Amino acid sequence: MPMRHLRHLWSIIAYSWRAIGPRRIATRLLAYSTDAAARGADSEFDARFGTDTTTGLTPAEAALPADRRRGATMYLPSMDDDLDAMLAALAWPDEQIRRATFIDVGSGKGRALFLAAMRPFRATRGVELSPVLHAIAERNLAIMRQHRALAAPIELELGDATALTVPTGPLIVYLYHPFREPIAAQLVDRIVAAVAARPRPTAILYGHPTLQRPLDEDVFCRGGLFRRQHAGARVTRNFRIGWSIWSNQDWLADVPGPTAALRRSA
Ligand SMILES: C[S@@+](CC[C@H](N)C(=O)[O-])C[C@H]1O[C@@H](n2cnc3c(N)ncnc32)[C@H](O)[C@@H]1O
């Protein structure tokens, strides 16, 4: 086996040991290793566009800053169908999508962002902390542009989720389990502050992977703005891979001020 494969294997073992603990590795690894769909090793996107989005990278391989590695999850791409299912459940009308910004926080190599940008969003943005993944995403974006497959403008940003600049207008924030509670809580606080200052339809789409504990519901309910609007799951041979949608639809209905159209469309 070539040296770089051995190094990758070692990095995955060290990461999994820390992320899910030795007991879960022991009890779930067999189920996981015999379930290709659960591992999300879906390479159709790359086969179609010639991009590089499939191979996972641990926080160490992705050269995340040392003080952020522990709270971060490893890079794994979203399954195309999961994002489709979440956007379908959210069911925002096209007119609202055209006014909305989609942000993938922890955008990695860009796959989910590219999938979103195939829809007519006003803008799409990926925020990624890893310079290694950011550089790969930039190369992938150049390839996607050659295919002319994107309907929305895309911006790739090298930055930390806790410093997110929240744009104006309707907003969809996509999180494919990028980090654990402390970072997620800081991010939600930023979103809540921005949306409370300028009320508009906002949704957080959260997908979580197979073996790690999902983020606590309390994280999304901080500040009393978001409530769970939908939940779903992709069922594979041995797992249920869940997702949830947190929106401010109910909160917005009680806010004096926003137009009736805003309230209706949220
Ligand atoms: C599971 S991957 C998701 C990739 C992508 N969103 C997708 O769905 O295809 C999580 C990503 O979050 C990034 N990440 C971790 N901590 C971060 C932080 N504090 N700020 C921004 N990105 C972060 C990781 O480097 C990794 O690329």
The ligand as an ORCA input file, in Angstrom:
! r2SCAN-3c Opt
* xyz 0 1
  C     -18.846     17.209      6.789
  S     -17.948     18.422      5.870
  C     -19.261     19.135      4.911
  C     -18.868     19.499      3.489
  C     -19.929     20.200      2.644
  N     -20.750     21.088      3.425
  C     -20.839     19.237      1.914
  O     -21.961     19.079      2.402
  O     -20.467     18.646      0.902
  C     -17.671     19.645      7.168
  C     -16.749     20.791      6.771
  O     -16.754     21.797      7.782
  C     -15.469     22.420      7.833
  N     -15.310     23.155      9.104
  C     -15.036     22.628     10.314
  N     -14.964     23.608     11.255
  C     -15.202     24.761     10.608
  C     -15.306     26.139     11.022
  N     -15.113     26.499     12.316
  N     -15.581     27.084     10.104
  C     -15.782     26.743      8.789
  N     -15.694     25.479      8.334
  C     -15.432     24.493      9.229
  C     -14.535     21.215      7.681
  O     -13.230     21.601      7.312
  C     -15.278     20.382      6.614
  O     -14.857     20.737      5.330
*
